[in-house]
Amino acid sequence: MTRTQTPNRVRGTQDIFRDDQRRHAHVLATFERVRGLYCFERVDVPVFEATDVFARSIGETTDVVSKEMYTFPDRGGDSLTLRPEFTAGICRAYLTEGWQQYAPLKLATSGPVFRYERPQKGRFRQFHQIDAEVIGAAEPAADVELLVLADQLLRELGVEGVTLQLNTLGDAETRDAWRAALVAHFEAHRGELSEDSLKRLDKNPMRILDSKDPGDRPIADSAPDIDAYLTAEARGFFDAVTAGLDAAGVAWTRNPRLVRGLDYYRHTAFEFVTDRLGSQGTVLAGGRYDGLIESLGGPATPGVGWAAGVERLAMLVGELEPGRADVTVIPESSEADDIATRLLVTLRGKGLAAEMAFRGNTKRRFELAAKSQSRSRLIVTAVRHGSAGQPNVGISVRANHPHEGGDKQIERVLELIREEFVVNSLLQKPLGAQFDAVIEPWQI
């Protein structure tokens, strides 16, 4: 008989389990807790959108749109795309769902995103992001709020060695003047630029500043800085952001080469960067996108946001202890199984994490319980006692880890049992120290 070949995991995807899953869940749980402290509302948007949502917002000339998006026709002939990021979908929802009435909005989300790129350390084709946005607020305070949120998140995750790099992209007048100066500079070196940079020169010259080609770097590094073209309004906006960060105690450093190529980006651009992930050092990045919603067909609407890769953050989180039960319930015989199940329901209903050692014979159950990392063991034994000859149920609770509060755990478990069941105190004494309580069968 021919054995069926098991399909392999698709390249660029991952099965997240055990240690990896603990770190992954820790990042998400910490994000949910911290965004709550800042009163950011949770929002969830579709995993796929009309392709135009991303083509317009990310830019037709970017690598994400031209090379990395998972785009496909549906059965109705519409072009759909799996989301490569969150901001575009959130801005689409802001327009189509009438969320303008709630502006300014502070929104947060998380989930899988998709990009067809070469898998490498911390980078997958299906990966996960956390995302925070403020829509409808043009004030520098919105930028500060997001940056302070990001800084606290990283600190509470215990991520060390991260630097906030900050730059200004100015207002529309600033960008136009700076763009003209950059085009003139790069045109003067056209013969020395790489093929990719020549394409960018015609469509998106600011992206040449990001070029990784060694031949482009001297030209990019000698390009004019934006500071010479900042309007008074743009300079005042950046000064207000940095003053807010200083007041909040958030350390930052200026990176005048940090840019965003698309025209709808304005003012603040930022990245939190670490040297612990090699060349993939950015762990959280974002900026102000005051022209994005307008590019999607809406009115001019200010916006600022950031996103971070969960996998990269998880790689920077320290070792986490596996979760363990408060109580392991051990039924010593089949006669004790039903009451053991009832006890499990009771304990879990009262907020205790409880599991049952139910595999194999009694000896095997005790072996499994001994290996358990639970704080205490609750042993359930059928006791032949009483004139009717029916088994009562004896309950004994023992601490697995008394030095970690196991004894207090015993007291709590017994109190919960007494609350739920009428314990026959007359039977406790003659049975001695063997049991902590005995329950009669009619009370089950």
N, C-alpha and C positions, 0 to 999 in steps of 0.2 A: 504494500500500500504506500503510495506516494505521500510524503509529509507536506502539508501546506506551508509555504514560505511566509513567515511573518513579515509584514511590511515594516521597514525601518522608519524611525523618526525623520521627518522632513528636515533637510539641511537648513540651518539657521533658526531652528526652533529648539525648545528645551522642555524637559520634564522636571519640574521644580519639586524637590523632595528633601525631607529631613533637614540637615543643616542649612541648605540653600533656602528651603521654604521658611524656616524660622527667621532667617535674616530678611527675606522678602516680606513676610507678614509683619515683622517688626518695623520696617520702613513705612509700610502702609498705615499701620496702627498709629505710629508716631505722627505721621502726616495728618491723619484724621483728628487726632487729639489737638495738635498745634493749630490747625486751621480753625478748629472750634474756638480756641482762645482768642483768635483774631476776628471771629464772627464772619468768616467766609462761608457762604451757603454751598452745600453740595449740589452739583448738577451732573447729570449723565446724558451724553449725546450719542447718536448712532455710531456703530463701528464703521459703516460705509455711508458715503455721501455721493451726490452727483459730482462727477469729475471736475466740473467748473468751479466748485467751491474751493478746491485745492489749487487748481491751475491758476485761478485769479489771485488767490491770497498768498501762495508761496512763490509764484512767479514762473512764467513759462520757460524762462532761460535757466532756472536753477537745476542743479543735478537731481534734486528730489523729484521734480516734476518730469524732467526729460529722461531720467534713467532709473529711478528708485521706486516709483509708485506702483502698487498692485492695482492695475486698472483693467476692467473687463466689461463686456456688454451683458446686460441681463436679458431675460427672455423677451422683454418688451422692446429691446433694441436700445435702451438708454445706457449711456456710459457711466459706470459706477467705479468708485475707488475706495479701497480700504484706507482708513484714516492714517496718514503718516505723522500726524500731530493733532493737537486738540484745539488750538486757538481758532482755526478757520471754522470748524463745526460749531463752536460756541458762538462765534460772531454771526454765523448764518442763523442759528436759533434765536439770537437776540433780535434779528430782523423779522424772521418769519413767524415767531411765536408771540410777538407783541411785548417783549420784555422791556422795551424802552420806557414803559410806564413806571418801572421799578428803579430806574437809574438814579444815582450811581449804584452799580451792582458789584459786589465782591463775590467771586465764584471760584470754586475749587472742584477738581475731578481727578480721577485716576483710572487706569485700565490699559489694555493692550493697544499698541500701535504697530504699523507694518511698513517696512522699507526693504526693498530688494537691493541689498548691498553685501559686500564680502564679509561673512561672519568672522569675528575676531574676539579677543578678550573683552568681555563686557558688552559686546555688540552683537545683536541677533536680528534676524529678519522679522520675527515677531518678538517684540520686547514690550516693556511696560514703562509708563511715565506717570508722574504726578504733575499736576498743573494748577496754577493759580492765576486769576485774572481780575483786574479792576476795569470795568467798562463804564464810560460816562463821566469820568472825573479827569479834568484837564490839569488839576493842581499837582505840583511837585510832591505834595504830601502822599498822594497815591503811590508814587514810585517808592517813597521812603517806607510806606506801610508794607509793600511787597518785599522789599529788600530786608527789612527787619524780620518779617515772617520767615524768609529763607534762612537768614542767619540763625534764628532761634531753632529752626528745624534741624539744621546741621549740627548745632551744639547739642541738642537733646538726643540726636542719634549717636553722639560721641565721635563724629567724624573730625579728625584732626588734620592739621597741615593744609587747610584750605584758605585761599586768598581771594577776596572779592576784587575783581578788576572792573574798573568803571570808566566809561567814556561818554561824551556827548556827541550826538549827531546833528544837533542844532535844529532850527526850525526850517521851513520850506525855503526861505530866502538864503539862509546859511548853506543849505545843501546844494542849492542851485549854483551858488558862487564857488563852493568847494569842488563840486563836480566839474565845472568848467576848468578849474585850475588843474585837477587831476588828469583830465583828458589832454590838456596841453602838455603836461609833464610826460605822460605815457606815449603820446604821439611822437615826442622828441626821441623816444627810445624804442620806437616800433620795431626796428630791425633786431632788437635784442630780446624781445618778449617771446615767451613760449606760445605754442599754438592755442592753448586754452585761454591764455591771457589776451591774445589778439581777438578771440571771439568775445570775451568779456568787455574789451575796450569799446566795441561798437554798441553793446547792449546794456552792460552793467559794470562800468569802469571801477566802481568802489570795491568790487570783489577781487580785483587784482591785488589789493592790499593784503588779502588773505592767502595769496598763492603760496603753495608749498614747494613749488619748483625752485631749486637752488639758483637757477639762472635769473629768476625773477626777483629774488629777494633784495639784491642791492638797489634795483630800480624802485621797488616798492618802499624800501626803507628810506630812500631819499625823496620820496614824494612829499608835497607840502602838507602840513598838519591843518586840521580844521580850525584850530584856535584863531588863526589869522583872519578867518571869515565869519566868526561868530557875531551875530547881531547882539545888541544890548539885551534884548528880551531872552535870547537863547542862553547868553552867559548868566543872566539872572536866574533862569530856571535851573541850570546846572549847579550854581552856587547854593540854591535853596535845597536841592537834593543832598549835596554833600554836607551842608549844615545840619540837615535832619539826621543823617547817618551819624555824624559826630555827636549830636545830642543823645542819640539812642545807644551810643557806645559801640557802633559797628565799625570795625576797621576796614579800610578800603585803600586801594592804590590806583592811580591813574594809568590807563593804558590807551594812549592816543591812537593806536593802530587797531583798536577793537571797533569793528564796523558792522553794519547790516546793509546789504546791498540794495534792497528794494526801496522804492521811493516813498512808500507809506510809513516807513520808520522815521521817528522823530526823537529828538532829545536823548533820553537815557538809554544806553546799551550797557549790559553787564554780563559777567561770567564769574562763577565761583570755580576756581581752578585748584587742582591738587597735583603734586608731583609723585603721588603713590600709584598712579595707573599708567605710567609710561606716557606714550604719545597721546593717548586718549584721556587727557587730563581734565576736561571740563565736566563737572558733575551737575551743574545747574546753570541755566542761562536764560536771558530774556531781554526785554526792552520795551520801549514805548512805540505803539503802532497807530498813531492818530489818524492815519489815512486808510487803514485796512477796511473798516466797515463801509466807507465810501466806495472802495474798489469792488465791493460785493453788491453795489446798487443801493446802499442806504444813505442817509444823510451823514454829513461830516460828524464823526463821533470819536472822542478821545478814548484811548485804551492803552493798557500796559499790562504785561504779564510775564510769567516765566514757566519753564518746564524743567524737569529733572528725570534722568533715567533711574528707575528703581534698581535695575541690576547693578549699575555702577555704584549707587549708594550702598547697596547690600554688600558689595565687595569691600567697602570701607568700614563696615560695622564689625565690632569685635565678636568674639565667641559668645553664643547665647546658650544657656542651659535649656535642654528639652523640657517641655511642659510635663508635669507629672500629676498624678491623681492625689487628692487629699486622702482618699480611702480606697483600699482594695477589699472587696467583699469575697469571702471564701465559703461557699456552701460545702459542708463536709459530706453530704450525702444527697441523694435525689429527694429525700423527704424534706430537706431544707431548701430546695431550689426555689420554691414559690415564695417563701418568706424572704429569701435573699433578693429575689427580683423586686419584691415590694419595698424592701429596704433601699435598694438602688434608686427607685423612683422617689422615695422620700428624701434621701440625701441630695439628689440632684435638684429636686424641687426647692430645696432650702439653700441652694447656691454652692454646694460642695461638688467638686469634680470627683466622680466615683466610677470605678470599673469593677468587673467581676472576673475572678479566676475560674473559668468554667471548663477548661479543656482537660480531658483525661480523668484518671481516678483521683482519689483524695490526695495521695502522695504527690502526684504530678501537680495538682492545684497548689499545694503548699510550696513546691519548688518554683512554680511560676510567680507566686506571690513574693517569695523571698528575693527574686530577681527584680521585682517591681521597685520603682523609685518613689512609690507613694509614701505619704507621711505616716500612715497607720493602716493596720489590717483589722477587718471586722470579720470574725469567724462565726459562722452560723451552724449550729449543731442541733439535730433532732434529739430530744431527750425523752426517754420512756419514763413517764412520771404521771401519776394521777389515777383515780379509781376507774376511769373509763378506758384506760389502756391506750389512749391516743397520745401521740407524741406532742409534748410541748416543744418550744424552740428556745434553746439556750444561745445567748449572744455574748461573745467575748471580744473586747476591743484591745488591741495591743499596738504600741508605737513601733513603727519601723525606724524612725529617726528622732528619738526623744530630744536630742540636742538641737534639733531644728523646730521645736515646738510641737513634737508629736504628742507629748502628754496633754497639752492644752487641746490638741485635736481630739483626743479621746474623750475629754470632758464634753466637748461640743457635740460629738457624735452621739454619746449617750443621752444628752439632753434632748437632742432632736428625736431620738428613738422614743423617749418617754413622752414627748409631746404628741407623737403620732400613734403610739400603741399604749394600751393600759397594761403596764408591767405588773406581773404578779409578785409583789414584794415578799409574800409568804414563802415563795419557792426560792428566793435568793439565798436565804440563810442556810437551809439544809444542804444546798449544793455547794456551799462554801465559795472559795475564791476561784473556782473553775470557770464560773460565768459571772458577767457583770449584770445580766438581766435575763429573765425568762418570760416568754410570751406564750400564753395558752392558745390552743388551736382555734377556739371559737372567736378569738380576737383578730385573726388574720383576715 
